[in-house]
Amino acid sequence: MQISTIKIIKKKLGKKLSEQKLFQVFINKIEFDPSEFVVAIEEHELNDFQKKAIESATSILKENIVGDIKSFGGNLKKNEEKFKELEDKINEELKNEEYEDLKKDLKNFAKILREFIEKTCVAVIPIKEMPWVNVLFRTVPRIVFDKKVEILDNAIAYYGEIKCVISRPTIFGKMKDEKPLFAPIMGTIDLGGYKLDDSQKEPKSQIYTYIDAIINSFDSTLTKNHLAKYHEGYQRHGDPICDFLMKDSELMNSMERITSGIESNRLTSDIAIFSIAIPQKTDKTTLLLITDEGKDPNKYSRCFEALLRFSAESCNVPSQQPQTPGQVAQPSQGSVRTPGGQELKAWTAEELAEEAQKRMSSQPEMPAWSEEELAKFASERGTGLPEGMEVWTEEELQELAKKRQGGLDIPEWKVDESMKECVKCGYSLRPGWSRCPVCETPVGARPETAPEPETKPSEESLEEPPEEEKEKLSEDIEEEKDDQ
């Protein structure tokens, strides 16, 4: 019972995958090019769906729009003969036996294509004070096959070309159960065989088929592998551009709010790509594009905000030229190479002055001090005292000391000038003494002839003083008693 159930599941799953693959084969053989039915508003008026989409896309930019908006919309009247040929091709292709299981689902495919064309529109919006000269908006209708053929018309895209060149193509996407991330495309972009004609002089962002190929590349397995490889193989770190962008929390928060194919349930895979930056070295620009598959009205402001932040930060990413393995970069003119092989740019005086001017112009306004104010600040800092702190004079400190002593005016100790000091040890000698009682130095001896004090008193020093000295000492003692 259990084994037979597994076989039935496998059979159904295999049939579903084969039908989806067969449907893709059918689409490729039809060779439907929607750009053949897109016309300017001057030639044909937009329908209600196109008007509402362009109005919602441009209303959030009204304050920054300068000039006229160029609007384009899909219209069957432009190329009726071409669409008639397309219908005949569809009917002829469905006669093949390989589409036997899909004929019921594809019999109304021409009607689906009509709806696809009517829900296609583009707007070229001239704006000011932005990283781009023009920002473009377009709807992104998709024809999908999931049990039946249907059209999804909720996806939109904002894109434009900024006037700086990043070193390599960079994508942004989401992975289930992981944080969103930027990742480098390590190689070429999978455009599904589309070849860009370099001879076209118009901006790459205004080539409808080229933008179509870029948006379709988001669902390419090769493109998704770049995101998975950087996440797993490189642990989401190592590319200077991606590391720089992922450090910007505001940019990351804005990009995370975008509704991808995972949240819209359009994709069954675990990876969804919805943004890309492509350097265009010949034009010295970088094309940036973001799609949003949300169904709420906020998708317009959400998608444009993400593009604006992505564009602004892309102009500030570190410059680094990618190298193929084994390639040794030659030092360019005006550069210096370290012993480790790192190339350092040598700046001229003019370039340094220009860079300094750029930084000064981008800095917020700072207060300016006059020379007198600077001198005042310097003198205050020189005192080592904070501004406003009270400072006492010497007289005020003496007065405070007296108050702390209880108001007593205690005179300072003064040396008795009538008593001499021993030239050897400094002991005070009373009048009439012939020797110092401490070091036995004779009174009146010179410092250089004074004998060294002995460790033990000599016998002479222990002898009693002469009678005259005894009398003098007793007289002094009596005088002190009388004074008391």
N, C-alpha and C positions, 0 to 999 in steps of 0.2 A: 504493500500500500504506500509506504513512504517512498520507495524507489520510483514507483510509477508517477507519483506526484512531482518529484524532482524532474523527471523526464518531460512531463507536460509543461512545467515552468520554463525549462530550457528551450523547449520548442517554441513557446509563445514569445519568449525574449528574443530568440534568434529571428523570428519572423518580423518582430517590431523593428529590430535593427536593420534588417534587409530592406524593409519598406522605406525607412528613412534614407538609407543609402540610395535606393532606387529613385526616390523623390529628388535627391540632390543631383543625380545623373540627369534626370528629366529637366531640371532647372538649367543645368549647364548647356544642354543641347538646345534649349529654347533661345539662349543668348539674349535675354531681355536686358535692355539698357535704358533705365528710367531717364537718363539725361537727354535722350532724344525727344522727350515729351515735356521738358521743363522750359517754360517761356517767361519773359519779363512781364511785369504787371502792366506795362504800357501797351502790350499787345493783347493780352487777355486779362480780364478781371479775375481776382482770386475768388475761390468758393468760400463758404462759411467756415469750414474747418481750417483752411489755410489762413484766413483773416484772423480768426481767434488765436491761432498759434503764434502768428507774427506779432499781433498786438500784445499778447502776454509776454513774449520774449523781449520786446522793446520798451514796454512800459516801465520796467525797473531801471532803464538807462536814460530816461527822458532828460534828466539834468545834465547829462554828459554827451548827448547827441548833438553833433554839429553837421549841418548839411542834410541832404535828402537820403532816406533809406531806400536801397535798391531791393525790391522784392521780386521773387521768382516763384512760380507755382507749376505743378504738373497739370497739363491740360491736353485732353485727347484731340481737341480741334487743331492743335499745331501740326500733328503728323498722323492724320486719319488713315492715310494709305499705309503707313508703316505699321500701325496697329492692326489693320486688316490683314496684312501679311503675317503678322505675329499670330493672329487667331488661326489662320490656315495652317501655320507651322505646328501649332499645338494639336490641332485635330489630326494632322498627318502623323505626328509623332505618337499619338495615342493608339494608332492602329497596330503598333508593334506588340507582339505577344508578351514581351517582357513586362509590360505595364498592365497585364490582365487583371491583377489584384488591385490596381490603383485606379482603374478607369472610372469606377463609381465616384471616387473622391476627387478625381481630376477633371471631371466633365464640366465643372463650373470654374475651371482655372482662369479662363479669360475674364470672367467677372471679377475674380480676385485681383487680377492685374489692373483692371480699371479702377478699383478702389484704392489700390496701392498708388497709382499715379495721382489720383485726386487728393490723397493725404500726404503728398510730397510738396514741400515748400522750403525756400531758402531766403534769408535776408542778410544783406551786407550793410552793417551799421557803422557809419563814421562816428567816432567818439573822440573826446579830448581828455587830457590828463590821465592817460592809461598807458600800459606798456606797449600796446599795439597801435597801428594806424587805423585799422579796421578790425572789428570783431564780427564774426559770422555766426549765424544761427541757422539750424535746419532741423526738420523733423526726421526721425529715423524709423519709418515703417518697416516691418519685417514680415515675410511670409514664412510660416512655420508649419510643420506637419507633425501632429501628435494625435493619432487616430483619425484625424481629419485635417484638411487644409484650412488654415485660417490666417488672418492678418492681425498683427499687433501694432497699434498706432500710438502707444503711450510714450515711447522713447524720444528724447530730444538730444541735441548736441550743441555746445558752444565751442568755437575754435578761432584761432588767429595766429599771426606770425609776429614774434617779438624780435627786436633789433639786437639780438646777441646770439652767439652760437655756443651750445653746450658740446661737450666732447663726444658723446655717444647717445644713441636713442635710449630713452628711459620710459618705463611703463609703471603704472600703479594699478593695484588690484587687491582683491580680497580672497582669503582662503577660509574655508569652514573651520571653526574652532581655533583660529589664529588671528593675530592682529594684522590689519592691512599693511602693505609695505610698498615702497618703491623698489624697482629692480632694473638693472641694466640689460639691454638686449645684446647678448654676446654673439654678434654676427649680423646678418641681414634680417630685415623685417619680412615676414611671410605675408606678401600681398596677394597670394593666390594666383600668381602668374601675371599680375598686372605690371606693365612696363610704362614708366613715366617718360613722357616725351620731353626731353630737356630743351627742345627748340621752342617750346611754347613760352611766350614772353609774359603772359599773365601770371599773377601770384599763384603759387601752388595751392593755397587755401581756397581759391576760387575755381579749381578744376573739380567738377562734381564727381567724376569717376574715380579720381585719385582719393578723395575723401571717403568715397564708398568703399574702396579697397582697404583703407586704413581701419574703418569701423568694422568691416568684415574680419580683419586680421585679429580682432580681439577674441573671436571665438575659435581661432586656429589653435590646434594642439601644440604646434611649435612655439607660438607666442606664450601660451600658458606654461609651457615647460621652462621658459626663461624665469618666470616668477617662482616656480617650484624649485628650480635649481639654485637660485639665489637664496631661497629660504632654507633649504635642506643642505645643499653642498657648501654654501658659504656662510651659513648661520646668520643671514640677513645683514652682513657687515663686510666692508672691504672696498666698495666702490665709492670714490670721493663725492660724486654727485648725490647718490642715494643716501649716504651717511649724512650729508649736509641737509638734504630736504627732510629727512626723518627726524632731525633734531628740532625742527620748527613745529612746536605743539599746535599753534593756530592753523597752520597748513594741514597738519595731520587730522585735526578735528574736523576741518572743513571737508577734506577728502573722504573721511569716514562716513559723513552724513549722506553721501551720494548713494542712491538706490541702484544696485548692480543687478545683473541677471540672476544672482542667487536669491536676493530678497524678492524680486518680482516673480520668482518661480519659472522663469523662462528656461533656465539652465538646470540640468540634472547633475552637472559636474560639481566638484568641490572648489573650483577656481573660477573667478570672474575678473576679466580685465576691462577697465572702462576709461582709462586715460593713457595718453602717450605724449611724449615730447620728441620730435624728430629734428635733428640739426640739418640745415640746408646750407652747406659751406659755400656753394657757389653764389648764393643770394646773401650770405652773411646774416642769416636769420634762423630762427627755430620755430617750427610749427607745433603748437600745443592744441590738444583736443580732449574734451571730456564729454562723456555721454551719461545721461540719467534716465533710468527706466521707471521712475516713480509715476504714480497715477494721481498724486495730489497736486494742487496748484502751486505749492511752494517749490516745486522742482526747478522752476525757472531761476529764481533768485539763488537757490542752493547750488545749482550747476554753474551759474555765472560767478558766484563768489569763489568757488573752488578753482575755476579757471583763472580768475584774477590773482589769487594768492599763489597758484602754481607758476604763473607767468612772472610775477614779481620776484619770487625766490629763484627762478631759473636764471634771472639776470645777475644773481649774486653768487652762483655756485662756483667753486674753485675750478680753475682752468687746468685741464690735464689731457694731453693727446693720447689716445689709446695706441698700444703697440702690439704687434703680433708676436707670438712666442719666438724667441731667438733673435728678434730684431733689436739692434742697438741704435738708439737715437743719436744722431749727430748733433753736436752743439750748434744752435742757431746763432746768427749774428747778434751781438749784444747780449750774450749769455755767458754764465760761468758754470763749469761743471766741477762738482766736488769729487774727492777721491773715490767715494762710493758710487759714483755714476749719476748722482742727482743733478739735474740741470736747474740752475738758479738764474733768474732774470737779472740782468744788469740795468739799473735804471739811470737814465740821464737826468741832469739837473732840471731840464724842462718838464720831463715826465713826472718827476717827484713834485714839482711845483703844481702841475696840473692835478695830480692825485690829491694833494693837500687841499687845493681849492675845492675839489669835488666833495671831500669829507667835510670841509667847513660849511659848504652850502647845504649839506644834508643834516647838520647838527641843529638842535633846537636853539632858540635865542638865549644867550647867556647874559647876565648883568655885567655892565662895564663900570669900572671904578676910575675915579680921577686920580691924579698924582698925589694930591693932598690926602685923599682917603687911603691910598696905599701906604703913604708915609705914616699915617696915624695907626693903621693896622700893624705895621712893622714895629713901631715903638711899643705898642701894647703887647705884641708877642715877645719883644725883648725883655720885658719885665718878668716874664714867666708867670704872670698873674692873670686870671680870667678877667674879662671886662666886667666892670661894676663892683669888683671886690674892694672892701674898705682897706686902706693902708694907713698905719699909725706912724707918727714921727717919734724921734728919740725922747723928746720931752714928754709926749703923751704916754709912752711906755713907762717912763720913770714914775709919772703920776699914778698910773695903774698899779705899779709895783708897791707904792706906798699904801694905796687903798687896800691891797690884799694883805698887807702886814698889820692891818687894824688901824691905820692912820698914824703909826709911830714913825717918827723921823729919826732913824738910827744912823748916827754918823759913821762914815767909813773909817776903818783902822788906819792909823798913821804911824810910821816908824819913828821911834825916839831918836832924834838927831844927836842927843848928848852922848849916846852910847856908840862906841865903835864896833866894827865887826872884825872877827878874826880873818886875816888874809888867806888862811888855809882852809878852814872849814866853814866860815861865815857865822860862827857863834857870836852873840852879843856880849861885849866886854864892858863891865862896869868901870867907872873911873878909878884909877889907883891900882888895877891889876897889872902885874908885870908879864904874866903868861896866860895863855888860854887854858882853862881847866879841862878842855876836851882833848885838844891835840898837842898841848904843851908848846905851842908856837909863841915866841916872845912877842909882846905887844910892840907894834911899830915895825916889825920885820917886813922886808920886801917879799913879794910873792915868789920870786925866783929863788930866794935864799932860805925860805921857810923850810924847816926840816919835815920829813915825812912822819906822820903820826905813828906811834908804836902800838902794837897790838895789846901790850900790857903797860900799865902806868909804871913809870920809873920810881925809884925810891925817893928822888928829890921832889917829885910831884906829890908824894904821900906825906912829906914833911909839913909841919905846921908852918903857916906864913909868919913872917917876921912880926915883932911886936907892934911896929908902926902900922902895918896892914891890919892887924887884929883890932887896934884901936879905931882905925878908920872904919872898919866893918861894923863895929859896935856903935859908932856914932851914926852911921847911915841907918842902922836898924832902929835906933832911938828916934831919929828924925821921922822915919816912916810911921812909927807908933804915934808920935805927936800929931802928924798930919791926919791920922785916922780919928 
